[in-house]
């Protein structure tokens, strides 16, 4: 990509801001002054600043995951209450590992010249180049849910605000809650998300910290790619390999449901399960006592917060949003909290 000298466009602060979300690229030297891509001049964000109603694209991950269906509903309801402010475009991919599909969605949104992209990236590294190009095209980019890799962002000199929870702390609390139904020395296993997703890595860390603190023995930790069927097979194998297994910590609810089906099929109902997301199907299992705990990360609000940040950036509201991150809540969900 061509390197351009720092320069601040004529139109407005907004264009500058859109450009600032994208700083100079690799090979452009190590100047500390932000470089603004030429393409940012007159980009969609600038059009929005000049009074045009902005189109905001929500780009999610697997639409087969109820978590993202809930996220989409939250975003649509927000859009319907702010018809005068923006138009929402909702996108997602077919399964959790379709990284190429998500990159291509970003490219399509750039081609359609949306004013902003609010994205839950399927991979913390692989999406960065496409988002960098979106910034070059003058599009405001906001990262939600799964944080982009800080090192890759730094390397590519891209700055994108993040809106989402502290997954490590959230998972640690989930793990500690699970531990209350177990005893020190009990064997547990972790079902991880996609290994290249930062939030999955953080949840694994949080579960590990909880296990260590509670004296639980982690006998296995493996990726089930966020998917129910993969988790089902992985859990079935774990139950066979570890006859003494007492707990399964799943990094999301889809995998918790896959593990639950394996536990039932093996008749190993003493094995306690933890999940993360608070999707409807898991809420029922928590109420029935089959899943011990999950975490509500308020998926329906996550995209809304991201959209609000994007709109603030489009309005050029430096104080309100700037390019600062916004931490969102994670709450524990147990039989007790659901029965209140
Ligand atoms: C993460 C979310 C959810 C979800 C997972 C699957 O980014 O935070 O926990 O289940 O993606 O894609």
Boltz pocket constraint, residues with backbone or C-beta under 6 A from the ligand:
constraints:
  - pocket:
      binder: B
      contacts: [[A, 61], [A, 62], [A, 65], [A, 67], [A, 96], [A, 120], [A, 121], [A, 145], [A, 146], [A, 199], [A, 226], [A, 251], [A, 252], [A, 253], [A, 254], [A, 276], [A, 277]]
      max_distance: 6.0
